[in-house]
Amino acid sequence: MKKVEAFLSLTEEQEIISAIRTAEKTTSGEIRIHLETYCDVDVMLRAKEVFHFLKMDTTKLANGVLLYIATDSQKFAIYGGAGINNIVPNDFWKSTKDIIQQEFRKDNFKQGIISGIHLAGQQLQAYFPWDDTDQNELPDLISKS
C-alpha cells in the first residue's frame, strides 16, 4: 500500500510549490493541491469537502482552485470557487484535466500536477488578473490527509 507521503518526493513537492507561486504571479486566483490516499465517494463531492475544510471559500473574490488527488484510488478532481464557476464556461477545466490525466497515465505525477497548475494559472489570468493590490490569501503548501 502506498502512503500519501511517498507519492511525491520532497524535491518534487518543492517544484510543485514553486509552480504554484509562479502561476499566482499572473492571477489573483489561489491554487492549492491536496493529497490523500483514498476516496470512496464521488471525487467531486470529496474535493468540495476538502475545499471548504481548507477554507478556500474564504478568498475575497471566491477564486480558489483545488487540485484534489486520491493517490491509491487513482482519482483526481479540480474544484473551483463560486467566483470562478459563476463566470467561466461549463467546460472551463476540461483542458486542465486532460493535460493532468495525460501525464498521470504515464506515471508522471509531478509533471501532471505542474502542467495543470501552469494551465490553470493561464486560464484564470483572463478572468482574475493579478494586480498590485493582490495578496496571497492561502498557503502555497501541499496539504495531505
Disulfide bonds with the S-S distance in Angstrom:
none
